[in-house]
Structures are given as structure tokens and as C-alpha cells.
């Protein structure tokens, strides 16, 4: 990380440190079985840093700062008795602070291609360094990453990714493993046979498009293997335990209205849907409940209740009913969909936030104009809906159709996350518009139409590629200043 990413603010923290020292002395006398969220977070963060450094470097680790800056994570790096000291507002901020300073010193890096750490290159700051993220949320993953890259990852590989996330300052990952186990339980409770459910299922690598309603049917490498489904449940429980210990805010799945053909045969009132641009050639399709169908809310509520009973309650739930499919022209139908999705989630979990992907707003811009997006979310409280505006680079460089937050001013007042798609289709070529990935975020931060811009992220369709782009992107999530690209590249090299 280059110097411009830090704002140095020397302060006297002696009183705060004394209070913290007394707190940790008190905690040290607690019984070993008595743990707190802070202790769990410190343990997770310490483990991540130790794995990154190979146990060769042990800084002073403290989670000391409360979330006082409108919930935005922050950290302070300083020296204390000849050792590196980090105060942070969360375990993720602690990990990211250590990693940022390590890169700033040229002492190491962690990428998908490999990592290194050289303790001899570590230095101590000459004055305290304070960093406050301009964003509340730091989001990661695309729904289709779970098809292009991760469907056969082991727990060990996933643990490496969680370490990577924390060191790179990510605190809002998509967490979509295990969805099919929940669906099987839900549709069996609704009276469907397992054969009827399995006839609907596709293979693991195709699941993202089934989840978004574009395709279905066991002819696409399905049905799912029972052992794989069970492994995904075990994996998701493990990941969620780590996410929660780190203070992350995982986004988990909700019901989007898509059901097996057998459901329509039993109950009726389903609509056949699919990818319009490919459906004519390949007859790929799925089945979606109409929003006024009372089973929409019933099934959706049962889905969230089942999810929460297996994995524990979440706060953010993802539901997409129109991704790359025809958007209804009747705004009353769209409002009915929005109402049904939101009701199905919040009847099961009253504190939940409905999350939706924003790819469709740019990719299908004409279909969403004329008040259609506003109609979809008009009855949803502003702080109970979040849009992942995941393709600002495509708005700017490919479609050239302007920003979503201006086409739909202030994102209809809802919370939203600025994001990019630096990898389309799981490709592995080394490219990227570096200037935009460094500073494109400033267009939104400085816009009068930014509205409730709460987050920053990146939504690659595939990962394990192009490490440099992701190092740059993660730096951008922790500064509201422009990055000097030439200086950054010299530092990276």
C-alpha cells in the first residue's frame, strides 16, 4: 500500500490503552469456557495473521475502537515498546490493517498465486496511522462465482479464501452453499416427492443459473448427488461460524419464486420462464410462482425459516426474480413481486434486509425504465432493501449507458453497494482498466445522487486470476482519496 492511503493523526491514546489493558487483564481471569464475541474475533484474526506470517511475526493485537464513525470500520497502526500495535473496530479491520502495513513495508503479500512474508522487512510507523473506511460494507462474490469457481472447493480451500477476505478487508461475502438442501426440505414439506424435486435440479456447476431462475432440469448434469448436498450443509455451517466470529455480514439465499415443475403440476399458477436470449435455441427454462399466488409467501417464509433453523438467522437475504429475464411491463405486477418477496423474508425473520443484484438494471436498462424499478421496491422500507450495483465498469466502459444511481436517482432511496465485475465468465486472461478500478468509485462517492451508498465491493464471476487487479480494488475500499496509479504500481511491483 502506498503512503497516500493513510492519514496520519498523532494522538495521545494512553488513557484508552490503560482502560483496555485493565479490560484484557479482567478477561484473562475468566474461565476458559467463557468466551465473548470479541475474544472469538481476536482468536480468528490472530490465527489468520499467524497463518499469513508463518508464525514468524506476532504484533500486539487489540480490538479497541468502537464503531463510532457511523458504523464505518477503522484502525490505528502505531508502535508500542518497540512492537507494532494495531487498534481496530472489528476483526476484519484488524486483519486488513496488518496486511496493509505489511504491503506498505514491502514485507509480503497474499494472493491466489501464492504468498510470502519477510519479517525482516517490517518497520514501525514513526507516528500513529489512522484509517477510516468511507464505506460501512465491503462486499465480495458474484452469484455465478459459485458455478465458475467454487462448486467443488474443499473446506480447506474455503478456509484459505476466508483468510484472504479478512486480510483484504472484506466483511460482506455472499454465502450461498447449502441452498439446495433447504429447497429439498421445503418442497418435501409442500408434498413433493424427492423424484419430483430431483427432476428439477441441475449439476453443481450450473446451480447459479438455476438459483436465478434461468434454467432447470436434471439433463444439465443433474440431479445433485446426495453426498454433495450434505457436504455443502456442513461446509456452510463451518463458513458461517468463521464469518460471524470475524464480525462479517454474510448474504444468504432467500426464495425468489422458482419452483420445480412438479410444484406447478400439483398446485398450479406457475409461469414458465427462461433466458430470453438463449431460450429459443436451447429451451432452457424454469418455473416461477406468480406474486399473487398465496404459495409464494408461504414457500418463501418456509425457506427462510428452514434456513435459519439449520444455519442460524442472518441479516441479509438475497432474492432475484428477473435476472436476465423479461421484466413485467405492468408496474402493479412488479410491486406485487416486491411485496411478496419482502413479506416472505420478513415474516420469517422480522429484522431481515432483502438484497437484490443490480446487474439487471444496467444489462436490461430499457426494461427497468418508466418507473419499473421504483415500482418493485416502492413498499419496502429504505433500510430494509439493498441493491448490489455490481457492474459499474460495464455501465461505463461496455454499455456506456450511464450510472444506475443517476438513471434511477438515489437508487430510489434504498441502500446500495458500488461494485465492479473484473472477471466475466471465469476467464483467466490478464487484463483490466486499471485507472477505473483504482478511482471509478469516486464518481459515486462525489455524486449528488449517491443516496444511501453504504458499501463498496467487487463481484467477479470467477476468481483465482489477475491478482494485481484485486489488490488494487481492495485498497480502494478503504480510502475516499484518489489513488496515484503509477505510484501504486511501483509499490506493488
N, C-alpha and C positions, 0 to 999 in steps of 0.2 A: 504494500500500500504506500502511496506517495504522501509527502508531507501535507498537501493541501486537503487531505481528507480529515485531518484532525484540527480541532480548535483548542489551542492550549489556554487553560484558565487556571493559573496557580491559585490555590485556596488553602485555608487552614482547616484540615479535617481532623485535628487532634481529638476534639470532643466527641465527634461522631465515631472515631475509631475506638476511643475508650469505651463508649457505650456498647459498641459491637463486640469488643473484647470481653466485656462482662457477660454479654449475651452468650457468646460461644463457651465461656467458662461454665455458665449455668447449663448449657446444653450438654456439655461433656459429662455431667454427672447424672444425666437421665439414664434410666435403664436401657440396655441395648435394644430391647424390643420396641421402645418408644421412639418413633420417628415422626418428623414433620415434613410437609411438602418442601420446605427449604433444605432440610437435610437430604431428602431424596434427590433434589435438584443439584445440590453440591456434589453428591456422590456420583450422579450421572455425568456432570460436567468434568469432574476430576478424572473419571475414567476415560472420557473422550480425549482430554488433553494428554493423559498418560499414554494412551494408545498412539496418539499422533507423535508424541515425542519419544516413544520407545522407553518411557520411564526415565529418561536421562535428564529431565529438567522439571523441577517442581516449584512453580511460583506460589506466592501467597494467594490463596483463593478465598474470596468472600463475596457473598451476595448481600450487598449492604444498602443499596439505594431503593427506596420505594418508588412506585410508579407515579411520580409527581408531575411529570410533564405531559399532561393529557393522555396518559397511558402509553406514551412512546418510550420504548426501551432506551436505556442509556448506560454508559460505563465510563469509568475513570481509570486510567493507567498511570501509575506513579511508581516511585522507588521507595522502599522502606527498609532500613537497616541493611542496605546492600542487596536487597532482593526485589524482584518485580512484584508489585502489588496491584490487584485489579478489584475494584468495587463495581458491581453491576446490578441491574434491576431484575435480571432473570438469568437462569442457567444458560440460555441461548446467547444472551448478551455477553455473559462471561466467556463462553467459548469463542465467540466471534472477536471479542476484544483481544484475547490471547493470540488468535490466529492472525488478526490484522497486524498486531505488533510484530509477530514472527516474520511476516512477509515484509513489513516495513524495514526490519533489520536485515533482510536478505538471508534469514536463517532457515527458511524452509517453506514448503508448500504442500498441499494435499489435493490431488486431482484424481480423476478416474484412471489416468495413465500411470499413476504411481505417486509416491510422496517421499519427502526427505525432511530431515530436521537435523540441524547442526547447532548444538548448544553453545559452541564456542563463538558463534556469530551473534548471539543475543546480547543486547545492550540494555541499559536502564535509561529511562527518559530523564532529561535534565529538568523538566518541570511537569506537573500533572497534565495529562491529556484527557480532555472531556469530549465525548461524542454522544450526541442525542440523535436518534433516528428521526427523520421527518415523517415516518410512517408508523402507524400502530401495528400493521400486519405485514409479514414478509412471506408471500405465498409461493408455492412450488408445485410442479407437476401439471400435466395435461391429462385429461381423461384417457386419451389414447396412448400415453406413455405405458399404461398398464397392458397394452397389447403389443406395442412395438418393442418394448424393452424388458418389462419386469415380470411377465406371467409365470416364468419358471425360476425366478430368483429364489435362492435358499434363504433361510433365516440369517445365516452368516453374511450373505451378500447384502441383505436388507440392513443389517446392523452397521455395515460399513457405510451405507448410504445415510443412515441416521446420523452417524458421526460427521459425515461430510456436510449434511444440512446444518447441524448445530455450529460447526466451525465457520460456515459461510453465512451465518446469521439468519437462517430460515426458521420461521416459527409457525407457518400455516401450510402444512402439506396436505394434499389430497390423500385420503386413507380409504381406499375402495376395495381392498381384499375382503373376501368373505361374503360379498353381497349375494352370491348365488345360493349359499347355504340358507340365508334368511329367506330368499324367494321360495325355495323349496318348502320350507316350513309354512310360510304364509299361504301358498296355493294349496298345500295339502289341507290346511285348516279350512280353506274355502271349498273343500270337497273334490279337488282334482286328484287324479291318480298320479303316481310317480312317472308312469309311462307318458301320460299327457304332458307333464312338465318337461321331461327329458326330450320329448319330440321337439320342443321349443328351443332347447339350449344349443348354443354353438360351442366350438372349441375355445380353450383359454386365450389364444392369441387374437380371437375375433370378439372377445367379450365387450370391449369398449363400445363397439358399434351396436351390439345388442342392447347394452345398457342405455344407449341414447335412442333406441327405437328404430334404428336404420335397417337392421337385419334380424333374422331369427331362423331357426331350423337346424336339426342335427346333421343335415347334409354338409354343413360348414364345419367339418372336423368335430362335430358333437356326437352324442351328448357328452357332458362333463363326466370325468372319472370320479367316482365317489371318494376315493382316497385323496385326490387332488382337492376336492371341495373341503374335506375335513382338514387337510393341511393348511388351507387358506384361513380357516377359522382360527386355528392355533397360531398361525403367523400374525393375523390381525390383532389378536389379544396381546401378543408379545409387543408388537409395534405400538399399539395404543398405550401400553403401560410405560414404554420409554418416552413417547411423545408427552404424556401427561406429567411424568417426572421432570421433564425438561421445561415444563410450562408452555408447551406448544398448544396450538388450537387446531387440531385436525378437522378436515372437512370430510364427513362421512356420507354415504349414499342415503337418499330417500326415494320414495316411489314417484315415478314420472308418468304413470298411466299405462305402461306397456304390460301386456299380459299374454299368456300362452293362447294359441288358437283354441285350445280345449276350454279355456275360460269363456270365450265368446260362444262356443257351442253349447255350454251349459247355461250361461246367464244372458247372452245376447248383448246388444247395444255396444259392440266394439266396431272400430273403424280400421280398415286395412291401410297401413301407411308404409312408406319406404323412402329410399333415396331417389328423388325425382330424376336426377341427372344420370342415374345408372339403372334405375328400376326397369326401364323399358327393355334393356338388353339382358339383364340377369334375373329379373323378377325377384329381387331381394326385397323383403318386406317384413313387417312386424304388425302387431295388433295393439291398438290403443283404445282405452276407455274414453267415452265422451264425458266431458266435465260435469254434465248434469246427472250422469249416471250415479245413483247413490253408492254404488260399489266403489267408485273412485276414492272417496274419502274413507270408506270402510277398509279397503285394502291398504291404502296409504297409511292410515293410522295403525293398522295391524303390523305393517312393515316396520315402522319406527319403533313401536312397542317391542317387537321381536328383536330388532337390532339392539335396542337399549338393554333388554333383558340378557342378551348374550355378551355384549361388549361394554356395557355401561353407557349412560347418557352422554351425548355430545352437545355442542352448542351450534355448530354449523352443519347443515344438511343440504346436499347437492341434488337438484332435480331439474332436468332438461327435457321438455316435451317436444321441441321444434327444431332441434339441431340439424341443419341441412335438409329440412323437410318443409313442405308448403306451410306458410303461416296463414291461418284463417283471416279472411278479409273482414269478417264481422267482428267488430270490437267487443260486442257483448259476449261472444263466444270466448274471446281471449280473456276477458275479465272473469268469466266463469272458470276457465282453466287456472288463472292465478288464484282465485278464491279457493278452489278445490285443493290445489297443491299446498297452499299455505295452511288451510284448515286441517288437512291430513297430517301435516307435520306437527302443528302446534297443539292439536287435540291430544297427541301422544306425549309431546314434550313442550309445555307452555313457554319455556324460555328459549326455544329454538329460533335460529335465523335461517331462512331459505336462501340458498346460494344457487346462482344460475351462471352458466358460461355465456360470455359476451361475443364469442366468435360469430354467432349467427347475426348479430346486429351489424357487423361490417360485411360479412360474406353475403348476407341476404338483405342488404340495406334497404332496397326498394320495397321489400315485403313488410318491413317493420315501420316504414314511414306512414304518415297520415294518422298518427296517434295510436298505432297498434301496440308499441312497447308500453306507452303510458297506460293504455287500457289493461294490459296484462297485470301491471303492478299497482293499479290505482287504489285498491283497497288494502294494500299491505303497508303497515307502519314503516316509516322511513328507516328505522334502525333494526328492522326485522327482515330485511332483504339486502343481499349483497350480490353485486354483479362482478364477475371476473372479466375485465376488459382485456382479454388475453392476446390480442393481435394488433397492438398499436403500430408495430412495424409494418404489418400488411396494409393497414389503413394508409400509412404514409408513403410506402415505397412500391407497393404492388397494386392495390385497388385505387389508390390516390382519390379516395372519396371523403377525406376529412376525418376529424376526430369524432368518435362516438359521443364524447361528453359535450360536443357542440351540436352534433346532429340531433341529439336527444338532451337538450340543455340541462346541465347539472345532474345528468343521469336520473331525471325525474325525481330528484331529491333523495335517492337511495344511496346507501353505502356502496363503494366500488373500489376495485383494485386495478391499478395501472400495470400492464404486463406486456410481454412480447413472446413470440414463438421463434426462438433462434434455431430450431431444428424442425423441419417439416418432413413427416413420413419416416422418421427414424434413419435419415440419411447420415453418412459419416464423412462427407466432404468438409474440408476446412475452408469455411468462408464466413462472412458476416460483415454487416455495415457497422464498423467499429464506432464511428462518430455517433451514430444513432443509439447504439447500445450503451454508450457512455453517458449521453446527455439528452436523449429524447424525452426522458422523464420530466425534464424541466418545463416542457410545453404544458404539461398537465399541472404541475405544481404552481406555475405562474398564471394559469388561466382563470379568468373571472367566472368561467362556467365549471370550475372544478367540483363545486358542490361538496359532497361528503367523500372526498378522496381519502380513504383510510389505509390503503395498502399499496404495496409495490411487489412485483413478482416476475416470474418468467415461467412459461408453460411449454417447454419443449415436447414435441411429440415422441422424441427418443432421446436418451441420454447416453453417457459413455462416449462422448465425442467432443472435439473442439474445446479443450479445457480453457484456453485463453478467454474465450467469449464469456464463460460463466464466472471466471474470476473477476472480470470487469463488471458484469451485471451485478454480482453480489456486492461489490464495492458501492455501486450506485444506490443501493437500498439504505445506505447509512449516512448519506450526505445530501444537503439541499444545494450544494455548490456544483459548479461546472467542473468536470474532470479534464485536466490537461492531458489529452490522449497521447501526445508524443512523449511526455514525461512518464506517463503511466506505462507505456510500452517499454521504455528503457528500464524502468524499475522491474517490470515483470520478467524481462529477459535476464 
